[in-house]
Amino acid sequence: MSARDEILESIRARQLTRTPKPAVYRAPASEGDLIEAFAKKLSAQYADVRMLDGMADVPAAIADILRGRNMAPMVHIAPDSELTLDLPNVEILREPPGQFDAAVTVAPFAIAETGTLAYPSAKGAPASWHFRPVLEIAIVRAASVVAGLEDVLAALPDGLPSTLNLVSGPSRTGDIEQTMELGAHGPKALAVLVIPTASVVDTFGP
């Protein structure tokens, strides 16, 4: 072997080998009941989480939430929302809420791992509903609670929407002297009503 060949062979022997790609990360599976885990996580983030027996309990729950915050018996629901409610003692307005109003929404997904509501933008689900009112009341089907964000992304029928809002409790910030302030960029309060799936099919679709 010539000196040239020895040098080249030495160079080739010292070439770095390509590191294999790591496996796709998956968070550890949530243990126990997903709904219970979701409620526990979200309750720890200043949210009022209520487990109801069915849609029949929703009007009383909404009235109680408004009364408990000394708010007018009035809620805003998006004009194109699939949600239809009969609220005997609460006025329903089909127009955008103001900064001191309450809005009722339907959360298509809830994440047990972080206690988060996931709202893909869609017709009838305007993103502004999650930023404008002082109080947001979200209705969640029990079957819509999934383990993690990856499950939400996998379940989106048309891939990623233009906007995916993730809501974990009321809007808050600790930017000023590390003092927690609620309502910094959106609702100051969040109430979540968790409903058994079978009782809501006729109310806002399967």
C-alpha positions as CSV (number, residue, x, y, z in Angstrom):
1,M,0.0,0.0,0.0
2,S,1.4,3.4,-1.0
3,A,1.7,6.3,1.4
4,R,-1.2,8.0,-0.5
5,D,-3.5,5.0,0.0
6,E,-2.6,4.8,3.7
7,I,-3.5,8.5,4.2
8,L,-6.8,8.2,2.4
9,E,-7.7,5.0,4.3
10,S,-6.9,6.7,7.5
11,I,-9.2,9.7,6.6
12,R,-12.0,7.3,5.6
13,A,-11.7,5.4,8.9
14,R,-12.2,8.6,10.9
15,Q,-15.3,9.8,9.1
16,L,-18.2,10.3,11.4
17,T,-21.1,7.8,11.1
18,R,-24.6,9.2,10.8
19,T,-26.5,9.0,14.0
20,P,-29.8,7.2,13.6
21,K,-33.0,9.3,13.9
22,P,-34.5,9.1,17.4
23,A,-38.0,7.7,17.8
24,V,-40.9,10.1,17.6
25,Y,-41.6,11.4,21.1
26,R,-44.7,10.3,22.8
27,A,-45.6,11.5,26.3
28,P,-46.2,8.8,28.9
29,A,-49.8,7.5,28.7
30,S,-52.1,9.1,31.3
31,E,-53.0,6.7,34.0
32,G,-56.4,6.3,35.4
33,D,-59.6,8.0,34.3
34,L,-59.0,10.7,31.6
35,I,-62.0,12.8,32.5
36,E,-61.0,12.8,36.2
37,A,-57.4,13.7,35.3
38,F,-58.6,16.5,33.0
39,A,-60.9,18.0,35.7
40,K,-58.1,17.8,38.3
41,K,-55.6,19.5,36.0
42,L,-58.0,22.3,34.9
43,S,-59.3,22.9,38.4
44,A,-55.8,23.6,39.5
45,Q,-55.6,26.4,36.9
46,Y,-58.3,28.7,38.3
47,A,-61.2,27.1,36.3
48,D,-64.6,26.1,37.6
49,V,-65.1,22.5,36.4
50,R,-68.5,20.9,37.0
51,M,-69.4,17.3,36.2
52,L,-73.0,17.2,35.2
53,D,-75.4,14.2,34.8
54,G,-76.7,15.4,31.4
55,M,-77.7,18.3,29.2
56,A,-80.8,18.8,31.3
57,D,-78.5,20.1,34.0
58,V,-76.8,22.7,31.8
59,P,-79.4,25.6,32.2
60,A,-79.3,25.4,36.0
61,A,-75.5,25.3,35.9
62,I,-75.2,28.3,33.6
63,A,-77.7,30.3,35.7
64,D,-75.8,29.3,38.9
65,I,-72.5,30.4,37.4
66,L,-73.8,33.8,36.3
67,R,-75.6,34.3,39.6
68,G,-72.4,33.4,41.5
69,R,-70.5,36.1,39.7
70,N,-73.3,38.6,40.0
71,M,-73.6,38.9,36.3
72,A,-76.7,39.6,34.2
73,P,-78.7,36.5,33.1
74,M,-77.4,36.8,29.6
75,V,-75.0,34.7,27.5
76,H,-73.6,35.0,23.9
77,I,-73.6,32.0,21.6
78,A,-72.0,32.2,18.1
79,P,-74.7,32.6,15.4
80,D,-73.6,29.6,13.4
81,S,-72.9,27.4,16.5
82,E,-74.3,23.9,16.4
83,L,-75.3,24.4,20.0
84,T,-78.9,24.9,20.8
85,L,-79.9,25.5,24.4
86,D,-83.2,26.3,26.1
87,L,-82.3,28.6,29.0
88,P,-85.6,29.6,30.7
89,N,-84.2,32.4,32.8
90,V,-81.2,33.4,30.8
91,E,-81.3,35.5,27.6
92,I,-79.3,34.2,24.6
93,L,-77.7,36.7,22.3
94,R,-76.4,35.6,18.9
95,E,-73.9,38.4,18.5
96,P,-70.2,38.8,19.6
97,P,-69.8,39.3,23.3
98,G,-68.4,42.5,24.8
99,Q,-65.6,42.7,27.4
100,F,-68.0,42.3,30.4
101,D,-70.2,39.6,28.9
102,A,-70.4,35.8,29.2
103,A,-70.1,33.5,26.2
104,V,-71.0,29.8,25.9
105,T,-69.0,27.6,23.6
106,V,-68.6,23.9,22.8
107,A,-65.1,22.6,23.1
108,P,-64.4,19.9,20.5
109,F,-61.5,18.4,22.4
110,A,-60.2,18.4,25.9
111,I,-56.7,17.2,26.9
112,A,-56.3,15.2,30.1
113,E,-52.5,15.6,30.3
114,T,-52.6,19.4,30.8
115,G,-56.2,20.2,31.6
116,T,-56.6,22.1,28.3
117,L,-59.5,22.8,25.9
118,A,-58.7,22.7,22.2
119,Y,-60.6,24.8,19.8
120,P,-59.9,24.3,16.1
121,S,-61.2,27.3,14.1
122,A,-64.2,26.4,12.0
123,K,-67.5,27.9,10.9
124,G,-69.7,28.4,13.9
125,A,-66.6,28.5,16.2
126,P,-65.1,31.9,15.9
127,A,-61.8,32.3,17.8
128,S,-62.9,35.8,19.1
129,W,-65.3,34.0,21.4
130,H,-62.3,32.9,23.5
131,F,-60.8,36.4,23.9
132,R,-63.6,38.9,24.1
133,P,-65.9,38.0,27.1
134,V,-65.0,38.3,30.7
135,L,-66.5,34.8,31.4
136,E,-66.4,31.8,29.1
137,I,-68.6,28.8,29.8
138,A,-67.4,25.7,27.8
139,I,-69.4,22.6,27.3
140,V,-67.3,19.4,26.9
141,R,-68.5,16.0,25.9
142,A,-66.9,13.3,28.1
143,A,-65.9,11.4,25.0
144,S,-64.0,14.4,23.7
145,V,-61.4,14.1,26.5
146,V,-58.2,12.7,25.1
147,A,-54.9,11.9,26.6
148,G,-52.6,14.4,24.9
149,L,-52.2,17.1,22.3
150,E,-51.0,14.5,19.8
151,D,-54.4,12.8,20.0
152,V,-56.1,16.1,19.1
153,L,-53.8,16.6,16.1
154,A,-54.4,13.0,14.9
155,A,-58.2,13.5,15.3
156,L,-58.5,16.7,13.2
157,P,-60.4,15.5,10.1
158,D,-58.9,18.0,7.7
159,G,-55.4,18.4,9.2
160,L,-54.3,21.5,10.9
161,P,-56.8,24.4,10.8
162,S,-55.9,28.0,10.3
163,T,-56.0,28.5,14.1
164,L,-56.0,26.0,17.0
165,N,-56.7,27.8,20.3
166,L,-55.5,26.0,23.5
167,V,-57.2,27.2,26.7
168,S,-55.9,26.1,30.1
169,G,-57.9,28.1,32.6
170,P,-58.6,31.9,32.5
171,S,-56.2,34.2,30.7
172,R,-53.5,35.3,33.1
173,T,-50.0,36.7,33.3
174,G,-47.3,37.1,35.9
175,D,-45.2,39.5,33.8
176,I,-45.5,42.5,36.3
177,E,-43.5,41.8,39.4
178,Q,-44.4,38.1,39.2
179,T,-47.9,38.9,40.5
180,M,-50.6,36.7,38.9
181,E,-53.2,38.8,37.2
182,L,-56.3,37.2,35.6
183,G,-58.0,38.4,32.4
184,A,-54.8,39.8,30.9
185,H,-55.5,38.8,27.3
186,G,-58.9,37.1,27.4
187,P,-61.6,35.8,29.8
188,K,-61.0,36.5,33.5
189,A,-63.0,33.4,34.4
190,L,-63.5,30.0,32.8
191,A,-66.2,27.5,33.7
192,V,-66.3,24.0,32.1
193,L,-69.4,21.8,32.1
194,V,-68.5,18.1,31.4
195,I,-71.4,16.2,30.0
196,P,-71.8,12.5,29.4
197,T,-71.7,12.0,25.6
198,A,-74.9,10.1,25.3
199,S,-76.9,13.0,26.6
200,V,-75.6,15.6,24.1
201,V,-75.9,13.8,20.8
202,D,-79.4,15.3,20.1
203,T,-78.3,18.8,21.2
204,F,-75.3,19.5,19.2
205,G,-74.6,16.6,16.9
206,P,-72.7,13.3,17.3
